Amino acid sequence: MGLKRAAAVAATTLIGAGTAAVAAGRYAGDAALRTVPGHPPPGEHRLTVHDVTPGTGAAPGAITLTRAPATLRPGTYGLAGRGLHAVVGDVVADVSHPHDCVVRRLERVTHGAPAPGDRVWLTPQTHRGNPRDALGIDHADVDVPGELGPLPAWFVPGARDTWVLAVHGLGTTREHTLTVLPFLHRQRLPVLALAYRGDPGAPRPSHGISHFGAREWRDLDAAIRYALRNGARRVVLYGWSTGATMALLTALRDTGSALSDRVAGVVLDAPLLDWPAALGALAAHRLPASLIPLAVRATEGRTGLAPEGLLTAADPTLLDVPALVVHGTDDPVAPLLHSRELAARRPELITLRTVRGAGHAASWNVDPTGYEEALRRFLIPLM
């Protein structure tokens, strides 16, 4: 039974309209919030592979995919599926293909082999594996003592005493941090890439669902303590999506970490501050539209988050350190409006960089050169 049909059945077969509404809302909220590896990231659809042309020598191959907004976006992305991970580049316009398909460059295949008929999706994660296997960068596997238990992390050493603490967001894993790891490594910055509650190998959160960073930020607080105990003098908090929300909440004076005075700055890539909007985007491809308001109410009850909770908690007037906010103009999950408002309230501290055509947490994928240059300019005074 499909997820939408199952949700509809849950709403109509239980005795009593009130009971049905509660059950359907809870079912809908779970379906939206239990985003796990092996499924499309927020806002992305499954696509069909129609044709594959292998590369020859140094020349890339080509892959033909279902035509959709995602497959028309500019940039370089991971292509994931069951037992598959590859990297695709820009759209190839000058080759013959059916009108309902798109041809993209097939840059490399890192796991498995794409074949016609495969169901796949695009992801901002362009690497698979750990820093050593994926990039040839030495690292140590460490455990960070967290509130709920040990948190696995990759530590990449560097010569500086300012560490970068990197945290991924919804629908990805710490492998997402590998996109910028070569850049950070060239800057000789130590990097701690953290797996937090709910991630594979990390403690299970309450109810097994995401709190959009509202509780998860405490794991980033634990990472600060770990870094300071192991040689860091200051830290830069760097997050994507809910990881960006975690970074912002951790850095705030009074309401965030007790060690916020050791935070040198924050990098926020697509911060997720409007959780009802995000939940609606997560649920839209899985559930009937009529269940989405029920899902929001059920999630509010289970997480303790008020609809304006994250927007209120992420109060930029409590921010004492510089922030770089990067946000794509085509983000279907975290509205760009809120990043604009965040920057407008503290223009002396917050720099906003928008990336045209980028989806959720995919600004690097669209413009890696411009992204890394903005990151370099931001980080230089903090090193």
N, C-alpha and C positions, 0 to 999 in steps of 0.2 A: 504494500500500500504506500503511495506517495506521501510525502510529508504534508503537503497542503490538504490532501484528502483525509489523512489521519487527524490533522488538527480540526478539520470541519466535523469529523465524526465525534471527536472528543467534545465538541461544543454542542452537539445536537442529540447525543444519545444518553447523556447522563440525566438523571431525574431532577427536574427543577431548573428553571432558567438561571437562578443565582448560582447554584452549584456548577452548572455548565459553564457559566462565565468565568468563575474562579479557576476551574480546571483548564479551560481553554487558554486563559491568560497565562497560567503557569506553564502550560505546555509550550505556548508560543515563546515565552521568555526564555525557557530552557533551549529551545531550538535555535534561537538567535544568539544566545550568550555562550553556548558551549562550542566555541570555535576552536577546532583542534587541527594540528598538522595533518596533512593528507586530504584537506578540503580546500576549495577556493578561498582566498582571503576576502575580507569584507568588500562588498560591492562588485565582486567579479563573478562571471558566469563560466560554466563549463563550455568548452569549445570542442569542435571535432577537427581532427587532422584529416585532410583530404589528399595530400600528396607530400612526399619528401624527396628532395634531391640532395644526396650527400655532397659534401665539399670535396674538393680535389687539391691536395697539397695545402698551400697556405690560403687558397681561395675558400670562402665560406660557401655552405650549401644554401638551400632554400626550403621553406616549409609553407604549405598552403593550409590556411585555417579558415574556419567559418568567419564570415564578415560580421563584425560587431563593433560597438564603440571602442572596446578594449583593444581589438586587433588593429585598429586604425591609429592608435596613439603613437606619437613619436617616441623614440628611445630604445633602450636595451632592457630586457626583462628576463627573468627566469620563466621557463615553461615547465610546468609540473603536471604529473599524472600518476596513475598507479604504477609504481616501479620505474618512474621516469623523471629525470631532471635534465633540462637542456637550457641553452641561452639563445634568445632570438634578438636580432637587431632591428633596424628600421624596415619599413615597408619597401618592397621592391616594386616600383611602379611600371617598369618597362618590360614586363613579361606577360605572356598570355595566361589568363585564368578566368574561371567562371565569374559572373557578375556578383554572385552571392559569397564569394571567397576573397581572401586577402593573402598575398604572398609576402613573407618576411624573410630576412636573412637568417639562416641557421648558423650561428657563430660557433657553437660547440655543443657536444652532448657529454654530460658529466656522469650520467647514470642511465642504464637501459638504452632503448633505441626507439624513437618515435616511428609510428607506422600508421598508414591510412586506417581510419576507424577509431583510433585512440581518442578518448575523452580527456581533455587537458584544460589547463587554465594558466593565465599569466599571473606572475607574482613579482614584487619588487626584489625578492631574494634571488640574487644572481649566482650565488655560490652554495655548494652543499658540502657538509663536513666541517672539520675543525680548521683553525688557522693554518696548521702545518700541512694538512692534507690538501686543503683547497687553494692555499696561497703560497705555501713554502715558507711561512713565517713561524718561527719557533714560539711555543707558548707552554704554559703550565696549566694543568687541570687543578683547580682549587675549589674548596668548599667555603662559602661565606656563612657564618653562623647567623641564621635569620630568626625572626619571631616565631615561625612555625616549624623550624628545623633547618638543616643544612641546605644551602642554595648553591648548585653547581655553577661554576664560572670559568671562563678562559682568561688567564692573565698573560698579556704580552708585555714583556719588560721594555723599558726605554730609559734614556739617560736623564730625563728631567724629573723633577720632584712634584710636578703637577700631573695628576693622573686623570684620564678620561674614563668615566663610568658610563657604559653604554647599555641601554635597555631597549628591547624591541617592543612592538605593539601588537594589536589584534591581528590574528590570522597568520602571524609569522613566528619564527623562533629566533634565538640569538644568532643564527646563521645570517639574519638580515644585517647584523652589524658588520659582517665581512665586506660589504660593499665599500665602506670607507676605511677599513682597517689598513690597507696599504698606504693611504694618504696619511693617516695618523701615525703610522710606523715611520714614515719618512720624516715626520716632524719630531721624531725621537720622544714621543709622548707614551708613557706606559698606559695600557688600556686594560680595563677589567670589563669583560662582556658577560653580563649576568643573566642567568635563568632565574625567574622569580616564581612565586606561588602559582600553581596551575600548569607550569611548563613540564615537559618530560624530565623526570628525575628530580623535580622539586616538590616540596610539600603541596598537598591538595588544599585549596582554599575552602572556606565555609560554603556549603551547598554545591561545591564544585563549579561555581560560575564566576565570571569576571565581575569586578566592582569598578571597572573603567579607570583604575588607578587610585580610587579613593581609599582603598586599603593597601593596595599593592605597593604604594610609595614607601611603606615601612621597610620593605625589602631593600629598596635603594638606600634608605637611611642606614640599614645594616651594612651595605656595601661601603658607605663612607667610613664607618667605624673600622671596617676591615682594612681599607686603604690607608687610613691614618696609622693604624697599628703596624703596617708593613712598609713604611717608608715615605708615604705621600705627605707633602706639606699642605697642599691644597688639591681640590678636585674640580673638574668640569663635569657637569651632569648632561648627558646627551641621550635624548630619547626620541623615538618615533611613535606616533599615534598615542595609545594609552601610556607607552613609555615616556613620551613627551609630557603627558599629564602628570605622571609620577615625578618627573624631573622638576617640573614647576612647583608642585605641591611640596616637595622635599626642600626646595630652596627658600621657601617663604619664611620671613622672620615671624616669630611668635607661634605660628600654627604649623610650621614644618619641622625639619630636623633640629634637634638641640645643637647640632654641629653646623648649622647653616652659615655660620661665620667663616667656615673653612671652604665654602663653595666659592670658586673664583668666577664662575659664569655658567650659563645653561644654554644648550642648543636644543631647540624644540622643533622637530620636523612633524608637521601636521598634528598639532596637539588636539586631542579629543576632549572638548570642554562641554559639549551639549549631548549628554548621553541619551535623552529621548530621541533626538534626531538620528544619532548613531544606531540606536536600537531599531528604529524604523527602517533605516537603510539595510541593516543586517537581516531584518525579517522579511523585507519586501520580496526577495527572490524565493522565499521558502514557505510563506504563509499567506492566507487570504487577507486582503487589506482590512477586512472587518475585525480581524483578531489583533491587529497591531496596537490599538489603544488599550486592549486588555493586557497585552504583553507589557506595555509600559507601566500600567498600574500594578501588575503582578511583580514586576521587577523592582518597582519602588518599595513594595512591601517586603520583599525578600532581602534586598540589599541595604535598605535604610536610606537610600539616596532620594532626596527630593528632586523634582524635575529641574530646578535651577541650582541643584546642589554643587555641581562641579564649577559652574560659572561663578557662583558665590565664593566657593572655597579658593579658587585660583585668583585671588585678589592681587592684582599687580601693584597696588600701593604698598604691599608688604614685601616687595622684591627690592633687594639692596644690591644686586649684582647685574652686570650686563647680560642680555639675552639676545640670541639670534633665533628668529622664528622663520622657518621656511615652510611654504604651503603651496600646494598645487591649485591651479584655478579650476580643475575638473574633479576635485575631491568629492565623491558622493557620500562620504561617511562623516567627515568632520568639516562642518561649514567654514569656508574661508572667512566669512563675516566675523567670526569670533576672534580669529587671529588679528584681523584688521583692528577690531575694537581693543584688543589687548595692547597692541603696539601704540594705538592712539592715546591710550591712557597714561603711558610712560615713554614718550618719544625720546627722552634723554637717556633711557636705559635699553629700550627694546628696538632692535632693527628687524624689520620685516622684509623678506625677499619672497616674491611670488614667482612661480614657475608656470608659464602658460602650457596647458595641455597635460599637466601632471595629475594623476589620480592620487588615491590615498597613500601617503607615505612613499611616493614614487618620484619625488623631485630630482633626486640624484640620477635616476634612470633616464630622465628626459634630458638633463643637461649636466652631466658629471663634471665637465670642465668649469662651468660657471658656479656650480654648487661648491666644488672644492676650493675655488678661489675665494668665494664668500666666507667659507669656513676658515681658510688660512688667514684672511684679514681679521676675522673675529678672534681667532685663537692667539695670534702673535702677542698682543699685550698681556695675555693671561698666562703665558708660559713661564 
